[in-house]
């Protein structure tokens, strides 16, 4: 069930890599409990770096990451138990079979051996992997490997699941199976955050959206709010707006001074409503705005 209580908060998180490349330039983000949040941006915008900082695989240069209002610390067991991750490069031992691997992960999270065994069998059934429980992971398709990673991410029953490009490199059948699994987990109270370039899927799955561009979250809110604010974005106002409160448009359409709503495009002829993908392209494309944008 969705709640206005935030489970994950990032406050002004920055990160630069050796050589001076500033990847994150003050990322502030809120994920509410029970929500499904799509975290979207162009390649190189900072999505994966943000996820890796949340996962504890990278240290932020500055800023705070909080889970349930509690600032995270490296190695904090409560933090590890609260979150589950499926990264863009899944971590699994492919010389194991899925049951061996899931049991190993469960024990690493501190589950009792009998509880780990029970969860393994439960998750193999849930993800339609029971018939493959004795096969080596290295023989699996990419979609099946994604399912193993997803099962491992939730074996300890985390409060929140974070997925980095879960639909990358898999076929339509595997993608559909993963979407159905995510929907069922959300119905059972899981909070989910997803990064993906498949914006049609993000629009259908997600209750909330956060847009990152050039290392900053420039827009966040419910999916409907984000679409409305993207249509009404005023990039040349000369004054930065908070990422979660972009200024509504005033006056008539002014070409070149803002991202103006366009005529309906593919698939939108009957409703006149632009898709999330169309609005995202308009928002970040240099063809539809002056630069620099004040809120970037």
C-alpha positions, 0 to 999 in steps of 0.5 A: 500500500502506497504511503507518503512516508519516505523509505529512501532519501538522498540529499545533495549527493555528489560524486566525481571520478578520478580525473575530475569527471563530476558525475553527480552534482547534488542529487536529491531524491525521495522514494515513498514507501509502497511506490514504484519509482522509475528513475530515468535519464540518458546514458551517462546522466548518473543513474547507475552511479546513484544506484551503486552509491545507494547499494554501498558499492561506491562512496559519495563525495558528499551528501547523505543517503537515508533509509527510513530516516536513518542515515546509512553507514557502510556495513550497517546490517539494518541497511543491508536488510532493508534493501535488495538490489538487481544491478546492471551487471548481476552478481552471481556464481554461475558454476552453482545451480540456482538453489545453491546460489539462493541458499548461499545468498540467504545465509549471507543475509543471516537467514537460518539454514532452514529458513533459507531452504524454505525461501529458496524453494518458495522463490524458485516456484515464484519465478518459474525456475523450479524445474531448473533448480539443478541446472548450472546458472551458466547454462541459463538464458539472459532472462532466466539469469535476471530471474535468479538475480531478482530472486536473490535480491528478495530472499531476505524479504527487503522493504525495498527493491532497486533494479538497474536496467532489469529489461536490458537484453531479454526477450518479450516473454522474460520481460513480461514474466518479470513485470508480473513478478514485480506487480505481485511483489508490489501488491504484497507491500514491496517498494520498488525503484527501477532504472530503464531506457524502456520508457513505455514500460516505466510509464505503465509500471511506475506510480512515480518518476524521477528524471536525472540529467547531467548529474542532477534530479531535475524532476520528480513526483507522481507519473501524472505530475511529472508528465504535466510538469514536463509539458509546462517546464520553463527552462529560460526563467533565469531562476532555478526551481526545486527538482520536485516543484518545476514552475507552471507555465504562464501566458501563451506559448513562446517557442524557444523559451520553454518546452512547449506541448506539441501536437499528438504523435504516434499512438496519441491521436485519440487522446492528445496526450504525449507519452512519457518517452515523448515528453522526456525527449522534449525535456532533455533534447537540445533541439527543443530548448535553449542552453544552458537550462536554468534548472539543470 
